[in-house]
């Protein structure tokens, strides 16, 4: 959860491979807080210009808002969006081709927490998620383990590999939890 001490607070960090920023604060005019966090790799932006090759990259944004509606009643909203991509091109004498791996994730969740009497709790969660992933290979490799008796490279067999896989998963859920503490708990 975000801080409730200030309207706006934040931090940022930078490493050799990525950068991260977090902004947070208390909600205006209501009892609650908000938080937004974003990060991204950036070595791909620099290295791809030097090597003329794509590098893997990752980015995501997360956000959360929390509202205290009344004593013992809390509503929270969470959202996530992440993207990951990797591509590799090989152009060697014994291997040529392309490899791709991309994944996207999106999630939204709404949660209502409520106190029931002196020892009960209720948690209601509604969520939606969408995840997609694609992976592909289109390459040719010299298979040097199998050779004919030919005196030159014509005797090397070439293994052609072509493969595509795509996954798409969407989920909507509603979850209700009710619990009561008994005894000394």
N, C-alpha and C positions, 0 to 999 in steps of 0.2 A: 504494500500500500504506500501511497505517497505521504509525505509529511503533512501534518496539520499545524505546524508552527509558523509557516510563512505562506504568502500567496504564490510565491515563485521561488524555487530553489533548484539547483541542478549541479551536475558534474559532467566532466568529459574526460576521456582517456584516449591515448594514441599509443599503439604499439608498432612493432616492425611490420605487422601484417594487416592490422585493422584499426578502426576507430569506433568509439562508442560514446553516445551522449544520453544523459538521463535528465529529464525535466520533471518537476513534481511540485505540488502545492496543495493548499487547502482550497476547498470549494468556496466560491463567493456566495454569500447569503444563506447557505445551508451547512449543516454539520457533515463534513465529508472531505475526501481528498481525491486527487487525481495524480497519475504518473504516466509518463510516456518515455519509452526507451527505444533508441534506434542504434543499430550497428551495421557496419559494412567492412568487408575486406577491401583493400585498395591496392595491394601489390599487383593485382591483375592489370590495373590501369597503367602502372609504370612498366612492369616487366614485359607486357605484350608489345609495347612500342620498341623495346630494345631487342627482343628476340623474334619479333614477327610471328608470335605464337600466342594463342589464347591461353589464359591461365584460369584455374577454378576461381569462382567468386561466390560470395555469400552475403546476404543482407536480410535484416528483419526489423520489424517495427512492432512493439508491444505497447498496449495502452490499458490502463485500469482506472476505473472510477468507483468510488465507494461512497454511499450515502447512508447516514444514520437517520432513518425515517422517524423513529420514535424510540424511546428506551426499549431495548430488546428486539428491535426490528431494523435489519440492515439489508440494503440492496447493493449489489456490486455487478459491474459490467467489465468484461475482459475481452480484448481483441488481439489477435496475432496475425501477422502477415509475414511469411518468410519465403525467400527465393534463393535457390542454389543452382549453379550452372557450372558444368565442367566440359570442356571440349579439348581434344588432343588430336593433332594431325602428325602422323609419322611419315617421313619421306626418306627412308634409308634404303640401301641397296637390297637388303634382305627382308624388309617389311615396309609396307605402304598402306596408308588408310586413315580413316577418321573414327574417333570414339566420341560419343556425346552422352552426357548424363545430366538431366535437368529435373529438379523437384520443386514444386510449389505447394505451400501449406497456408490455408486460411482458416481461422477459427474465431467464433464469437460465442461468448457464454454469458448468460444472465443468471445471477444467483440471488435468492431471497432467503435470509436467515431470520428465524424468529424464536424467541424464548416462549415456552409453553409452561405456564405455572412456575413453581419453584425449582423443578428438576427436569423439565422437558425441553427439547430442542427440535426444531423443524428446519430442514434444509431443502429448498426446491431449486433445481438447476435445469435450465433449458439451454441447449447448446447446438451449434451448427458447425460442421467442419467440412472442408473440401481439400483433398490432397490429390495432386497429380504428379506422376513421375514418368519420364520417358528415358529409355536407355537404348543406344544404338551403336552398332559396330558395322563398318563397311571397310574391310581391309583384306590385304593379301600378304601372305607370309611365305618365304622360301622354306620349304620343308627339307632341310638338309639331312634328315635321318633316312630319307628314301632317295636313293640315287640310282640312275641307270648306269650302264657301262659306257655311256657317252663320254668322250674326253673333255668336254667343255661344260659350261653352266647350263646348257640345254638339258642336261640330265637331272637337274634339280626340279622336283615337283613343286608347284605353287599351291598353297592352301588358301582358298578364297573363303572368307568368313563374312556373312551378311546376316545381321540379327537386329530386330527391332522389338522392343517391349514397351508397352504403354499401360500404365495403371491409372485409374481414376476412381477415387473413393469419396463419396459424399455421405455424411451421416447427420441425422437430426435426432436429438435425444431429449427426453424429459425424465428427470430422476427426482424422486421424493424420498427423503430420509426423515424418520421420526424416531427419537430416542428419549428414554427417561433414565436418570441415574437413581439407583436404589441404595439404601444403606449409607455407608460412610463415604461413598464415591462422590 
